[in-house]
Amino acid sequence: MTQEEQPTPNVSVERIVESAHRLGIELNEDEALQWMTALVSMKSSMDISVDPNTGVFGNKIVMLDFSPNELAHFREIGRLVEFQDEAGVVETALALSGSSAQSKIQTYPGDCDYFERVNIIAASRQGLFLSFLVMPATAAKPSLHR
């Protein structure tokens, strides 16, 4: 398809809206247009968006799936399930995973998926093993407070 033949976001959204109405699917036209415009303007599928106020980052298209309120909601849940960093012992990073668009497709999504990377810092494998032997039982549980 040549550049001249590619549909504009407005034309594409019109077709999507028509299809959604025909199928009885509710669709927010403004959000669909925003999404399509962002998709067309992407230079690369690896474009990253960063919110300097919250530290949240991700693929620009994926980030369009979340409002600031939705991100705050996921962040609160994340605080309940995350493992805490312990300087010099454990480094962690928590991320949303699974289908980021699930809540856009399902009216009442039943879960939110997270991925957590946990790096255990030890001088050797033996040191790592020994640290588990002497670790208190509460150390392996996620903290409920940040």
CNS distance restraints for C-alpha pairs under 8 A (distance, minus, plus):
assign (resid   1 and name CA) (resid   5 and name CA) 5.90 0.50 0.50
assign (resid   1 and name CA) (resid   6 and name CA) 6.43 0.50 0.50
assign (resid   2 and name CA) (resid   6 and name CA) 6.46 0.50 0.50
assign (resid   7 and name CA) (resid  11 and name CA) 6.01 0.50 0.50
assign (resid   7 and name CA) (resid  12 and name CA) 6.08 0.50 0.50
assign (resid   8 and name CA) (resid  12 and name CA) 6.17 0.50 0.50
assign (resid   9 and name CA) (resid  13 and name CA) 5.95 0.50 0.50
assign (resid   9 and name CA) (resid  33 and name CA) 6.35 0.50 0.50
assign (resid   9 and name CA) (resid  36 and name CA) 5.38 0.50 0.50
assign (resid   9 and name CA) (resid  37 and name CA) 5.56 0.50 0.50
assign (resid   9 and name CA) (resid  40 and name CA) 7.33 0.50 0.50
assign (resid  10 and name CA) (resid  14 and name CA) 6.21 0.50 0.50
assign (resid  10 and name CA) (resid  33 and name CA) 6.66 0.50 0.50
assign (resid  11 and name CA) (resid  15 and name CA) 6.43 0.50 0.50
assign (resid  12 and name CA) (resid  16 and name CA) 6.22 0.50 0.50
assign (resid  12 and name CA) (resid  36 and name CA) 7.76 0.50 0.50
assign (resid  13 and name CA) (resid  17 and name CA) 5.92 0.50 0.50
assign (resid  13 and name CA) (resid  29 and name CA) 7.20 0.50 0.50
assign (resid  13 and name CA) (resid  32 and name CA) 6.47 0.50 0.50
assign (resid  13 and name CA) (resid  33 and name CA) 5.98 0.50 0.50
assign (resid  13 and name CA) (resid  36 and name CA) 7.34 0.50 0.50
assign (resid  14 and name CA) (resid  18 and name CA) 6.13 0.50 0.50
assign (resid  15 and name CA) (resid  19 and name CA) 6.20 0.50 0.50
assign (resid  16 and name CA) (resid  20 and name CA) 6.07 0.50 0.50
assign (resid  17 and name CA) (resid  21 and name CA) 6.10 0.50 0.50
assign (resid  17 and name CA) (resid  27 and name CA) 6.86 0.50 0.50
assign (resid  17 and name CA) (resid  29 and name CA) 6.99 0.50 0.50
assign (resid  18 and name CA) (resid  22 and name CA) 6.13 0.50 0.50
assign (resid  19 and name CA) (resid  23 and name CA) 6.24 0.50 0.50
assign (resid  20 and name CA) (resid  24 and name CA) 6.02 0.50 0.50
assign (resid  20 and name CA) (resid  25 and name CA) 4.83 0.50 0.50
assign (resid  20 and name CA) (resid  26 and name CA) 6.77 0.50 0.50
assign (resid  20 and name CA) (resid  27 and name CA) 6.79 0.50 0.50
assign (resid  21 and name CA) (resid  25 and name CA) 5.80 0.50 0.50
assign (resid  21 and name CA) (resid  26 and name CA) 7.16 0.50 0.50
assign (resid  27 and name CA) (resid  32 and name CA) 7.62 0.50 0.50
assign (resid  28 and name CA) (resid  32 and name CA) 6.21 0.50 0.50
assign (resid  29 and name CA) (resid  33 and name CA) 6.08 0.50 0.50
assign (resid  30 and name CA) (resid  34 and name CA) 6.21 0.50 0.50
assign (resid  31 and name CA) (resid  35 and name CA) 6.12 0.50 0.50
assign (resid  32 and name CA) (resid  36 and name CA) 6.14 0.50 0.50
assign (resid  33 and name CA) (resid  37 and name CA) 5.99 0.50 0.50
assign (resid  34 and name CA) (resid  38 and name CA) 6.20 0.50 0.50
assign (resid  35 and name CA) (resid  39 and name CA) 6.18 0.50 0.50
assign (resid  35 and name CA) (resid  61 and name CA) 7.06 0.50 0.50
assign (resid  35 and name CA) (resid  64 and name CA) 6.64 0.50 0.50
assign (resid  36 and name CA) (resid  40 and name CA) 6.20 0.50 0.50
assign (resid  37 and name CA) (resid  41 and name CA) 6.18 0.50 0.50
assign (resid  38 and name CA) (resid  42 and name CA) 6.24 0.50 0.50
assign (resid  38 and name CA) (resid  60 and name CA) 7.78 0.50 0.50
assign (resid  38 and name CA) (resid  61 and name CA) 6.84 0.50 0.50
assign (resid  39 and name CA) (resid  61 and name CA) 6.57 0.50 0.50
assign (resid  42 and name CA) (resid  47 and name CA) 6.89 0.50 0.50
assign (resid  43 and name CA) (resid  47 and name CA) 7.08 0.50 0.50
assign (resid  45 and name CA) (resid  59 and name CA) 7.86 0.50 0.50
assign (resid  46 and name CA) (resid  59 and name CA) 6.46 0.50 0.50
assign (resid  47 and name CA) (resid  59 and name CA) 5.81 0.50 0.50
assign (resid  47 and name CA) (resid  60 and name CA) 5.90 0.50 0.50
assign (resid  48 and name CA) (resid  57 and name CA) 6.93 0.50 0.50
assign (resid  48 and name CA) (resid  58 and name CA) 5.40 0.50 0.50
assign (resid  48 and name CA) (resid  59 and name CA) 4.54 0.50 0.50
assign (resid  48 and name CA) (resid  60 and name CA) 5.25 0.50 0.50
assign (resid  49 and name CA) (resid  57 and name CA) 5.49 0.50 0.50
assign (resid  49 and name CA) (resid  58 and name CA) 5.54 0.50 0.50
assign (resid  49 and name CA) (resid  59 and name CA) 5.96 0.50 0.50
assign (resid  49 and name CA) (resid  60 and name CA) 4.93 0.50 0.50
assign (resid  49 and name CA) (resid  63 and name CA) 7.10 0.50 0.50
assign (resid  50 and name CA) (resid  55 and name CA) 6.72 0.50 0.50
assign (resid  50 and name CA) (resid  56 and name CA) 5.97 0.50 0.50
assign (resid  50 and name CA) (resid  57 and name CA) 4.29 0.50 0.50
assign (resid  50 and name CA) (resid  58 and name CA) 6.77 0.50 0.50
assign (resid  51 and name CA) (resid  55 and name CA) 5.51 0.50 0.50
assign (resid  51 and name CA) (resid  56 and name CA) 5.38 0.50 0.50
assign (resid  51 and name CA) (resid  57 and name CA) 6.18 0.50 0.50
assign (resid  52 and name CA) (resid  56 and name CA) 7.46 0.50 0.50
assign (resid  57 and name CA) (resid  63 and name CA) 7.52 0.50 0.50
assign (resid  58 and name CA) (resid  62 and name CA) 6.74 0.50 0.50
assign (resid  58 and name CA) (resid  63 and name CA) 6.04 0.50 0.50
assign (resid  59 and name CA) (resid  63 and name CA) 6.08 0.50 0.50
assign (resid  60 and name CA) (resid  64 and name CA) 6.60 0.50 0.50
assign (resid  61 and name CA) (resid  65 and name CA) 7.37 0.50 0.50
assign (resid  62 and name CA) (resid  66 and name CA) 7.74 0.50 0.50
assign (resid  62 and name CA) (resid 100 and name CA) 6.95 0.50 0.50
assign (resid  62 and name CA) (resid 101 and name CA) 7.90 0.50 0.50
assign (resid  65 and name CA) (resid 100 and name CA) 7.11 0.50 0.50
assign (resid  65 and name CA) (resid 101 and name CA) 6.32 0.50 0.50
assign (resid  65 and name CA) (resid 104 and name CA) 7.46 0.50 0.50
assign (resid  66 and name CA) (resid  70 and name CA) 5.74 0.50 0.50
assign (resid  66 and name CA) (resid  71 and name CA) 6.20 0.50 0.50
assign (resid  67 and name CA) (resid  71 and name CA) 6.29 0.50 0.50
assign (resid  68 and name CA) (resid  72 and name CA) 6.19 0.50 0.50
assign (resid  69 and name CA) (resid  73 and name CA) 6.26 0.50 0.50
assign (resid  70 and name CA) (resid  74 and name CA) 6.32 0.50 0.50
assign (resid  71 and name CA) (resid  75 and name CA) 6.02 0.50 0.50
assign (resid  72 and name CA) (resid  76 and name CA) 6.25 0.50 0.50
assign (resid  73 and name CA) (resid  77 and name CA) 6.49 0.50 0.50
assign (resid  74 and name CA) (resid  78 and name CA) 5.99 0.50 0.50
assign (resid  74 and name CA) (resid 112 and name CA) 7.78 0.50 0.50
assign (resid  75 and name CA) (resid  79 and name CA) 6.31 0.50 0.50
assign (resid  76 and name CA) (resid  80 and name CA) 6.89 0.50 0.50
assign (resid  77 and name CA) (resid  81 and name CA) 6.73 0.50 0.50
assign (resid  78 and name CA) (resid  82 and name CA) 5.73 0.50 0.50
assign (resid  78 and name CA) (resid  94 and name CA) 7.38 0.50 0.50
assign (resid  78 and name CA) (resid 114 and name CA) 7.75 0.50 0.50
assign (resid  79 and name CA) (resid 143 and name CA) 7.96 0.50 0.50
assign (resid  79 and name CA) (resid 144 and name CA) 6.44 0.50 0.50
assign (resid  79 and name CA) (resid 145 and name CA) 6.80 0.50 0.50
assign (resid  79 and name CA) (resid 146 and name CA) 6.72 0.50 0.50
assign (resid  80 and name CA) (resid 142 and name CA) 7.59 0.50 0.50
assign (resid  80 and name CA) (resid 143 and name CA) 7.11 0.50 0.50
assign (resid  80 and name CA) (resid 144 and name CA) 5.03 0.50 0.50
assign (resid  80 and name CA) (resid 145 and name CA) 7.41 0.50 0.50
assign (resid  81 and name CA) (resid 142 and name CA) 6.18 0.50 0.50
assign (resid  81 and name CA) (resid 143 and name CA) 7.61 0.50 0.50
assign (resid  81 and name CA) (resid 144 and name CA) 7.35 0.50 0.50
assign (resid  82 and name CA) (resid  94 and name CA) 6.71 0.50 0.50
assign (resid  82 and name CA) (resid 116 and name CA) 7.41 0.50 0.50
assign (resid  82 and name CA) (resid 142 and name CA) 5.62 0.50 0.50
assign (resid  82 and name CA) (resid 143 and name CA) 6.97 0.50 0.50
assign (resid  83 and name CA) (resid  92 and name CA) 6.84 0.50 0.50
assign (resid  83 and name CA) (resid 118 and name CA) 7.94 0.50 0.50
assign (resid  83 and name CA) (resid 141 and name CA) 7.10 0.50 0.50
assign (resid  83 and name CA) (resid 142 and name CA) 4.34 0.50 0.50
assign (resid  83 and name CA) (resid 143 and name CA) 6.17 0.50 0.50
assign (resid  84 and name CA) (resid  90 and name CA) 7.87 0.50 0.50
assign (resid  84 and name CA) (resid  91 and name CA) 7.81 0.50 0.50
assign (resid  84 and name CA) (resid  92 and name CA) 6.89 0.50 0.50
assign (resid  84 and name CA) (resid 142 and name CA) 6.53 0.50 0.50
assign (resid  84 and name CA) (resid 143 and name CA) 6.27 0.50 0.50
assign (resid  84 and name CA) (resid 146 and name CA) 7.45 0.50 0.50
assign (resid  85 and name CA) (resid  89 and name CA) 7.76 0.50 0.50
assign (resid  85 and name CA) (resid  90 and name CA) 5.28 0.50 0.50
assign (resid  85 and name CA) (resid  91 and name CA) 4.91 0.50 0.50
assign (resid  85 and name CA) (resid  92 and name CA) 5.75 0.50 0.50
assign (resid  86 and name CA) (resid  90 and name CA) 4.95 0.50 0.50
assign (resid  86 and name CA) (resid  91 and name CA) 6.64 0.50 0.50
assign (resid  87 and name CA) (resid  91 and name CA) 7.38 0.50 0.50
assign (resid  88 and name CA) (resid 121 and name CA) 6.43 0.50 0.50
assign (resid  89 and name CA) (resid 120 and name CA) 5.93 0.50 0.50
assign (resid  89 and name CA) (resid 121 and name CA) 4.92 0.50 0.50
assign (resid  89 and name CA) (resid 122 and name CA) 7.12 0.50 0.50
assign (resid  90 and name CA) (resid 118 and name CA) 6.82 0.50 0.50
assign (resid  90 and name CA) (resid 119 and name CA) 5.61 0.50 0.50
assign (resid  90 and name CA) (resid 120 and name CA) 4.63 0.50 0.50
assign (resid  90 and name CA) (resid 121 and name CA) 5.81 0.50 0.50
assign (resid  91 and name CA) (resid 118 and name CA) 5.86 0.50 0.50
assign (resid  91 and name CA) (resid 119 and name CA) 5.05 0.50 0.50
assign (resid  91 and name CA) (resid 120 and name CA) 6.60 0.50 0.50
assign (resid  91 and name CA) (resid 121 and name CA) 7.71 0.50 0.50
assign (resid  92 and name CA) (resid 116 and name CA) 6.82 0.50 0.50
assign (resid  92 and name CA) (resid 117 and name CA) 5.41 0.50 0.50
assign (resid  92 and name CA) (resid 118 and name CA) 4.50 0.50 0.50
assign (resid  92 and name CA) (resid 119 and name CA) 6.16 0.50 0.50
assign (resid  93 and name CA) (resid 116 and name CA) 5.56 0.50 0.50
assign (resid  93 and name CA) (resid 117 and name CA) 5.21 0.50 0.50
assign (resid  93 and name CA) (resid 118 and name CA) 6.81 0.50 0.50
assign (resid  94 and name CA) (resid 114 and name CA) 6.81 0.50 0.50
assign (resid  94 and name CA) (resid 115 and name CA) 5.84 0.50 0.50
assign (resid  94 and name CA) (resid 116 and name CA) 4.38 0.50 0.50
assign (resid  94 and name CA) (resid 117 and name CA) 6.53 0.50 0.50
assign (resid  95 and name CA) (resid 114 and name CA) 5.49 0.50 0.50
assign (resid  95 and name CA) (resid 115 and name CA) 5.18 0.50 0.50
assign (resid  95 and name CA) (resid 116 and name CA) 6.23 0.50 0.50
assign (resid  96 and name CA) (resid 100 and name CA) 7.45 0.50 0.50
assign (resid  96 and name CA) (resid 112 and name CA) 7.59 0.50 0.50
assign (resid  96 and name CA) (resid 113 and name CA) 5.85 0.50 0.50
assign (resid  96 and name CA) (resid 114 and name CA) 4.40 0.50 0.50
assign (resid  96 and name CA) (resid 115 and name CA) 6.08 0.50 0.50
assign (resid  97 and name CA) (resid 113 and name CA) 5.21 0.50 0.50
assign (resid  97 and name CA) (resid 114 and name CA) 4.96 0.50 0.50
assign (resid  97 and name CA) (resid 115 and name CA) 5.69 0.50 0.50
assign (resid  98 and name CA) (resid 112 and name CA) 7.99 0.50 0.50
assign (resid  98 and name CA) (resid 113 and name CA) 5.62 0.50 0.50
assign (resid  98 and name CA) (resid 114 and name CA) 7.42 0.50 0.50
assign (resid  99 and name CA) (resid 113 and name CA) 7.89 0.50 0.50
assign (resid 101 and name CA) (resid 105 and name CA) 6.45 0.50 0.50
assign (resid 102 and name CA) (resid 106 and name CA) 6.00 0.50 0.50
assign (resid 102 and name CA) (resid 109 and name CA) 6.63 0.50 0.50
assign (resid 103 and name CA) (resid 107 and name CA) 6.65 0.50 0.50
assign (resid 103 and name CA) (resid 108 and name CA) 7.15 0.50 0.50
assign (resid 103 and name CA) (resid 109 and name CA) 5.46 0.50 0.50
assign (resid 120 and name CA) (resid 128 and name CA) 7.69 0.50 0.50
assign (resid 121 and name CA) (resid 128 and name CA) 7.61 0.50 0.50
assign (resid 122 and name CA) (resid 127 and name CA) 5.81 0.50 0.50
assign (resid 122 and name CA) (resid 128 and name CA) 5.25 0.50 0.50
assign (resid 123 and name CA) (resid 127 and name CA) 6.07 0.50 0.50
assign (resid 123 and name CA) (resid 128 and name CA) 7.44 0.50 0.50
assign (resid 124 and name CA) (resid 128 and name CA) 6.23 0.50 0.50
assign (resid 125 and name CA) (resid 129 and name CA) 6.19 0.50 0.50
assign (resid 126 and name CA) (resid 130 and name CA) 6.13 0.50 0.50
assign (resid 127 and name CA) (resid 131 and name CA) 6.09 0.50 0.50
assign (resid 128 and name CA) (resid 132 and name CA) 6.64 0.50 0.50
assign (resid 129 and name CA) (resid 133 and name CA) 6.65 0.50 0.50
assign (resid 130 and name CA) (resid 134 and name CA) 6.52 0.50 0.50
assign (resid 131 and name CA) (resid 135 and name CA) 5.86 0.50 0.50
assign (resid 135 and name CA) (resid 139 and name CA) 6.45 0.50 0.50
assign (resid 135 and name CA) (resid 140 and name CA) 7.95 0.50 0.50
assign (resid 136 and name CA) (resid 140 and name CA) 7.74 0.50 0.50
assign (resid 137 and name CA) (resid 141 and name CA) 7.68 0.50 0.50
